[in-house]
């Protein structure tokens, strides 16, 4: 049975560790696990400006994000599109929101409080607005 749009939205709203794929300077794929928040039809993510994934995005904005379940019934969604900086979104509050989403209220707040990231000079919020969504069922 095919995934409905509601199934896709429900999957993307869940707390699944995604895999972000970018293209490196030699044209090779680079993949990294990442937290994300699904908001208004786009995935919001956080990283360090010096990270490989961010350097790749700056050089080539084409990216994909694979979100999947790890238990039956297996489902996956792959978002293909262009990644870009999400200006106007503060890093620290989004980090807290993501940490709570993935770790729960208490552990998420502790994680956010203990984080040394968030300086705008070294941290970035970025978005992937999909131009194509591939739905997969296991």
Secondary structure, DSSP 4 states (H G I P E B T S, - for coil): -PPPHHHHHHHHHS---EEEEEE-TTS-EEEEEE--EEETTEEEEEEETTSHHHHHHHH--EEEEEEE-SSSSPEEEEEEEEEEE-TT--HHHHHHHHHHHHH-HHHHHHHHHH-----TTTEEEEEEEEEEEEEEE-
